[in-house]
Amino acid sequence: MMKIPGASGKTAGGSAPTLGIVGRLGGVGARPAYIGMVSDADGAVVALAAAYKIAEMSKRGDILPGDVTLTTHICPNAPTRPHKPVPMMDGVADRYI
């Protein structure tokens, strides 16, 4: 989990609301069955992209009012299960939540 403090968020002693971003699923690859990124990666990708963007904004002085908490699960070789017409990703994140 990553917390990015806001200008008047709870970590700074303020009362601005906290934004939580949860990247669900997290299976980014299905090696060795398939090569490349899979569709279940969208939750992890969005959480990481949001963390990067908010961190870049902070470096430039654009600090959000409230804290932002981000979390995700990244699994580079998520299991697949048989399904027609194509195999489906098995839910790796449900095991941890």
MOWO-V569066 format. One record per residue. PSI is psi in radians with two decimals (999 if undefined). Layout:
PSI, PSI
This chain:
2.51, 2.36, 2.20, 2.01, 2.49, 2.94, -0.72, 0.66, -3.13, -0.56, -0.40, 0.11, 0.17, -2.98, 0.19, 2.51, 2.67, 2.37, 2.27, 2.27, 2.09, 2.05, 1.77, 2.89, -1.56, -0.06, 1.82, -0.27, 2.80, 0.76, 2.56, 0.01, -0.68, 2.58, 2.43, 3.14, 2.51, 2.90, -0.47, -0.11, -0.17, -0.67, -0.81, -0.72, -0.77, -0.73, -0.76, -0.69, -0.71, -0.74, -0.77, -0.82, -0.77, -0.66, -0.72, -0.72, -0.77, -0.73, -0.53, 0.03, 0.03, 1.44, 2.27, 2.68, -0.80, 2.90, 2.70, 2.19, 2.20, 2.46, 2.61, 2.98, 2.26, 2.17, 1.87, -0.25, 1.10, 2.57, 2.68, 2.77, 2.58, 2.40, 2.43, 2.38, -0.24, 2.66, 2.61, 2.68, 2.44, 2.52, 1.72, -0.60, -0.54, -0.39, -0.37, -0.19, 999
